[in-house]
Amino acid sequence: METKSCKRRGMEAFRAKRFEEACQWFERALRAKEGGESQTAALYSNLAAANCARQDYKAALRASERCIRERPDWIKGYYRRAEALVGLQEFEKAERALLSALELDPEEPGIREMLAQVTQQNDRIEGARSTKIPQKHDTLPYWSKSQSVHELTQELQNLTNAIGAIEIATEGELNVLSKSFPGKSVEEMKASLRAQANEKRALLASRGSPDPAGPPPGIASSPHTDPTDTIDSALKPERSSNLPPFQKIRCKVCGNIVHRHMKVCTSCCLPLTDSKFFEPCFDVPIAGGEVPIYQQSKPREIAARSGQDALGPNLSKLRREACQPPQSRGKGRDESKGSALSKLRKRKTHGVTKQTTLFGGVGKEDNILTAAYTRLGLPSATGQATLRKRYFELHMEEHPDKGGEAEDHASLCEAYNCISQASILESQNMHKQDADAECRAQGSSSASARIFVAMVCYRDSEGIRTIEHLLRMASHKDRVTVGVLWQYANTEFQDVTRYFTEVNILTAEIENRAVNIPDEGERQKYLETCLPQQLKLQQREQAKEIASHTRKSLPDDLQAHVREMHMNFLDADGSAYSHHLLEQLWGGEEFIFLIDSRVRFVKGWDVLLMEEHSCCPSSKSILTGTCLYSKPQEDLGTAAEEPADNRPPVITAVGFSRGGVPIFSGQRLKEVPQQPKPTFFWNPSFSFSKAEALMNDVRYDPHMAHLDHGEDISMAVRFFTHGWDCFCPRRNVCFSSDSTPYRKNLWDEDHRSGYRLYAEPYESSGTEQEQDLKSFQRLSSRRRVLQLLGAPDSDASQIDLGIHGVGESRSLESFLSGSGVDCKAGELHPHARCGGLPAHALAFGPPPKCDR
């Protein structure tokens, strides 16, 4: 109630033009901390408006930024920020704020009107500044070395506009202009600009301009014809003469397109201050042109050279056909008729495969990949992180559960699958060639079975020790290759964060002491004084993390046995996608071994696993189970200490998650079996099989993001229906060494940092927009698992799972009846809690019933 009352009084004071009083009421309303984020954002917006009205633009800027943090999707916050920046004479920043607002609402007339005014003012100042700075001819960008009459006329217009701007410039604007004319008065600045304008007029006269005197100040010039303009017109879309030569620039490294005033690429973070790193972009819609910059809430794809939308008039049709080669377009999405994805599926991964060029090269199937990238609205050189982010943005926007069309969503998934599979095949071919060359160099027999060990290491310093122990304990180290995905803080943070354990301990202590400081000003001063110490500790802790997430930390004789991928932990989104990425590191090895990052091994584990696998009664067998605990070995040259009770554990179902997905655990067998015991369930932390199982028949599903439960049961179902059988080994060959009370995981990260370091704990999961995106990813992934298990969510749409669905060798019903898992009813039959075995086969009988 206090918040509403204070807000009402603040509005009354604002209407009466008592702006200082209005600010006091709005601040009091904010201190009451009543209402949700929308109301808080509205109060910050009102506070910014009141501060602007009393010309306290710095306070207005702070309030507008708080408004944006509260509601990043609200257009008014960006408008208030632009108002404050205009008051501070920061026209470039104001233009960026307005462009961000247009992304949210492209039809808002107030934003467009203000943007036009700010852009005009910014161009005037920038034109005066740029014409004064001398440049050597050999350092000029290539597009300014040969100027047409149109471009010269435009420069002349910029100069005349700058002269006119000086005439009416405010004191703040003159201060900005004086930086380009050091030591000169206003009259001297105008004289200098007039001299440069006369030079341009002389050049125009020499190029055949009929009006070399040029237009008077304030009158726009008309473009003149030139032989080079006829050639340029075939490459550039036509534009009106009152526009600058280009509004956008393209990064030469990643192909990302940004506004010409941006100093850093928003995709690869490359500085765009040097012209050798970017080029002008003439093939995007221009503000004020015939093609609007934005259409609804979706960024438009790059426009064609002719100025027409690259997607043409029939957007939905081209989206459906985006991933099909030209000869099969319009024939439906039947794989037999040549869809892009079906072509990639048909190419074998265990034999000689066709080389496909993915990033910026030229290959026979580049048209397919280009179509897939176009479907995602990205250039073909886009990296994994940007590709993944863009895919999930569109995934949430076009998902049928969000009101999207099923066909559009299916084509989106197909495009993403096309790109990811092409990337995997290209990388696998490279590693296969290297592995074959190494075998020939060593004289190894091709009949010797090789093992590919796949491991995901999420911010775990024990991962590198696990790899070293694995290689030390192998009987045939030369036949073992480790593929590891390092997920860690691989980029330096400029602000203090809550991503590091030691820093968090120090931050908590500082926070506890700050609470006891009564004066708010003194408290803030104390917190700021502590920041250098926190940042120094953070840098030291991050340096340790970086050093422990690279194969270079291994002894020299082991480094060649490791293939690695590096990934920022902020881009990680769960085990399924991580294992999907690990497929890129496979080099044709005959067997694959999935392990956890905290494991210790017995001596000769590789030979023991091969022997166990050969004893399985099925030709398509998978060894799987859970790992018993063993005391961590400090000496990595010593085999793991086997527990006294070394009976192997079998995977058993123990209940359901709140989302209705089965949960599993392990329980020892009553006695060591004579043969590997069959089981229906599977564990991604311990799995040994022929590589064909995971690299050909049942590939990891990259669409299951932020999935806490369901990876194990979904893969078990797919293995079973593709004809693979899971077995519990007779002997334990590896043991869990996880003895620490806390282990970092994706879902426990606290994302508060910088000026939000001491924000409320509910902000630890990121911004509201980030939380919404992750929440929907988790929900859609869980629904994907339930659909696979034959128990679709009643509120969910049916999705085409494609190659990540069940197989055709055996039915889903056979798995459900044999395993005893009934997801529809939310029940576990007795043999499900025994891993599909009789109750008397377990050491302690079936676990207690734990249904939801």
Protein Blocks (a to p, Z undefined) as FASTA:
>chain_A
ZZmmmmmmmmmmmmnopaklmmmmmmmmmmnogajfklmmmmmmmmmmmmmmnopaklmm
mmmmmmmmmmmmbfklmmmmmmmmmmnopaklmmmmmmmmmmmmmmlmklmmmmmmmmmm
mmmmmmmmmmmpccdfklpcfklmpccfklmmmmmmmmmmmmmmmmmpcfklmmmmmmmm
ghiafklmmmmmmmmmmmmmmmmmmnopablnopaehiacdddddfklmmmmmmpccddf
kbcfbfbdcdfklopacdfkbcbdfklopackbfklpccdfkbccehiabdfbgcjbccd
dddfkopafklmblmlmmmmmmpcfklgonajafknopaklmmmmpcfkbccddddfehp
acfklmmmmmmmmmnopafkbcfklmmmmmmmmmmmmgmklopafklmmmmmmmmmmmmm
mmmmmmmmmmmmmmmmmmmmnopafklccdddddddehiaklmmmmmmmmmmpmblmlpc
cdddddddfbccfbdcfkbfklmmmmmmmmmmmmmpmblklmmmmmmmmmmmmmmmmmmm
mmmmmmmncfklpcfklmmmpccddddfklggbjklmmmmmmmmpghiabdcdddfbdcd
dehklmmmmmmmmmpmbfbdcdddddddddddfblmbccdddfblcdcddddfbdcfkop
acddddddfbdcfbdcddfbdcfkbccddfklmmmmmccdfklghifbhjlmmmmmmmmm
nopacdddfbdfbdcfbfbfbdcdfklpcfbehjllmgcfklmnopfklmmmmmmmmmmm
mmmmmmmnopacfkbccddekjmmccfkbcfklmmmmnopafknopacfklmnnopafkl
pmnopadddbZZ
